[in-house]
């Protein structure tokens, strides 16, 4: 049986003789794992269309729950994403996370849209890795049914815009400072108003507005720690690609002060006489 679907290649495994096993996040069929045989012999266009982080129109052949790629035509190649190792590492982590959370055998249009928009904004330098990571984590969890309840205090119902809330990553709920008391509850994370507002925006916004919020660079890094802690609590395990991304990101952050100190001083313009 032939299946036609648009999809993004989120993982590839090299097999013998240039054969590959692709993991494709498709709009109509969710996650699909499909074999590609002798790509180089079949032509450069197919090789490009089945490359990692390429969005293509696929014609797949299905036989006993196994798929193979009959043909593919690229729609969007995120070529310049590979110019930045950090962005590539983040994209790989996003791919592994999609494998954990996206459905198989059913529509996954929202998952695919989130992934494509994230890659586009990264490639075009319209959003940073520190912006995309927490947004992708929390939105992907929301799509998969792990949306936290951030409407108000789980105890008294105090609305979210009150001062002082604590977030419980295990339960996915918040508690106001009045109900929490003077001693922070065990296993909770204190949230600033900006952090709670950003998390609420990510999970409750329409898909065409989810990327439209602002935080400082430091605020985004702190938000990323919170969403990651929540993600790992929900999954019950860590991901190898996340560890690799962190190793690169920590290296970059450690080098930033040194690089900034090496920037040449710019001459100040002299006033005209």
N, C-alpha and C positions, 0 to 999 in steps of 0.2 A: 504494500500500500504506500502510495506517495503522500507526503505531507509538505505543504508549503507554509513557511513561517519566516517572519523577520526576527533576527536574534543577534545577540552580542556574544562573541567568544570570550568566556571569562576564565577558561583554563585549557591548557593543552598538555598532553602526555605523549612524548615521542616513543613510538614503537619501532620495530625493526624495519629496515629498508624504506625509511622516510614515511612510513605509515604513522598516523597520529590518531589519538582519541581526544575528541574535543568535548568540552562541557559548554553548552550554549544556553544562554538565558533568552528564551523566546517569548513573544507576546501571546501566542495562542496555546502553546503546549507547556509553558513553564520551563523547568530545567530539562534539557535533553542532552544525552551523551551519544555522540555519533562518531563513527569511524570515517577517516579520510584516507584513501589508499593512493600511494604514489603521486603525491601532489605535484612534484616537479615534472613528472612525465605528462600530467594532464594539463599543464599550462600555467603561466604566471598569473593570470587573472584569478583562477581558483585558489592558487597559493595565497595571493593577497587577500582574497575574500574570506579565507579561513584562518587568517593570522590572529594572534592573541590581541584582544581589545579592538577588534574590528566588528562593526555593525553591518550585517549583510542580509540579503534576501536568500533564504535557503530552500532548496528542494531536497527533501530527505526521503529515503526509502526505509520503511519500517517492516521488519520481519521478526516475529516472535519477541517483541519488546526490545529489539536491537535496531539501532538506526545507523544508516550510513549516508554520507553526503553525495547526492547525485550531481548537484550543481549548486553554485553560489555566486552571487553578484554583490560586490561591496556597495554599501550605501554611505557609510562614514568610516574613514580610517583615522584613528587617533594617533597619527604618526608622530607628532611632536611630543606626545606624552613621554616617550622613551628618552627624550633629551634630559629629563630630570629623574634621577634615580629614586628620590623620595616619592615623587608622584607615581612612579611605576610600582614601588613597593606598596603604596597606599592602595592603588588599583588592584594589586594582587590580593591584598587583605580584603578589600571589598568583594572580590570574586569568591574568595573562600567563605566569606560571611553569607553571600547570596546562595552558595551551595548548601549552607546549613539551614537557611530560612525560607528560601523561595520554594514554591510548590512544584510538583512534577505532575504532568498529565492534565493540567488545567491552566486557565488563563493567568498570566503574570504581567499584564500590561503595566501596572503601576510600579512593580519592581523594576521592570526594564526601563521605564521612563526615568525613575530616580537614578538608576545607574548611568544612563546615557547623559542626563543633565549634569551629573556630578563629574563625569569624565570631560565633558565639554568645558565646564567652568574651570577645571584644573588645567586643561591643555591651553586654554586661552588666557590663563593668568587672571581670571576674573574673580576667583576665590582661592584662598590658600588651603594647604593641606590641613591646617588647624581648624579651618572653618568646615571643610567637607567631612572630615572624620566623625565628629560627634553628630553632625546632622544625619549622615548616612546610617550610622549605628542606630540612633534612636528612631529614625523614620522606618528603617528596615524592620526593626523589632515591632513597631506599631503595625505595619502591614501584615506581619506574620502572626499577629494576635497577642503580642506581649506589650501592649500599650499600657503605660503606667496611668494611674488615676491621679491627675494633678488639678482636679477641680477645686478641692478644698481639703481642710483637715479631716482625716479619717475618723477623728473622735468627736469633735464638736461641730464640724461642718463649716468652720470659719473659711470665708472665701479666700481665694489664692492671693489677692493683692494686699493682704494684711502683712505686717512686718514680722519676719522671722518664721521660717519653716524648716523642718527637717525631713529629709528624703530617706526612705527605707528601700534600698536596692533589692532586697530579697522579696518584699511584698509589693513593691511598685506603688507605694502610697506616701502621702506626706502628712506631717503632724505639725500643728502650730506651736509656737514657743510657749504659749500659755498652758497648753495641754502637756507639753514636754517637761515643763518645770525648769528648775535651775540647772540640773545636771542633764546634759545631752543624752538621749536614749542610746543604749548599746546597739551598735550596728547601723546607726543613722549617719547621714551626711548633712551638715548645715548648708542651706541654700541661700544665696543672696537673691534680692528681688530680680536682678538682671538674669541670673542663671535660671530661676524658675520661669521667668517670662520667655526666655529663649527656648526652654524645653517645651513649654506649652505651645509656642509657635510651631515648633518642629512637628509635634504630634497632632495638633488640631487644625493646622492650616490646610487650605486646598493645595493640590499639587503644584499649581502654577504660581503659588506665593511662598512656598516653603523655604526658598533660598533668600527671601527678602527680609533679613533682619541684620542688625549690626551689633558687634561686641568688640571690645578691645582685644589686642593680640593675647594679652595675659588672660583675659576673661575666657577666650576661646580655648586656651590650653587647659584651664581649670574645668571648663565645661566638658572637654574631652575626657578628663579623668573620671568625671561623674558618670557620663554615658557609658564609658568602657567598663566601669565597675558594675553598673547595672546590667550591661550585656553579658559579662562573664558570670554574674550571678544567675541570670536566666538560662544561659547555655549550660552551665555547670562544668565548663572546661575552657581552656585557652586555645588559641589558634597559632600555628607556627608562623604564618605570615604576619601576624600582629607583632610577635616578638622581633622579627626581622625589621619591620617598619620602625619599631621603637629604637632599635640599635642605630638606625640611620638618623632618626630624628634627634636623638640625644646627642649624637656626634655633631650635628648641625648647630644645635642650640649651644653646645659647649664651645664651638668655634666662633660664634657670632661676636662676642666681645673682642676677641683677638682681631677678627677681620675689620670690625668697626674702628679699632684703634689704628689700623694700618691705612685707613682711608686718608689720602692726601688732603691737606687743608686747602680750601678754595680761596683764591685771592678775592678780597673784598673790592668792589668797584670804587674807584676814587671819584670824589665829587668834582664836577667840572668847575674850572675857574671862571 
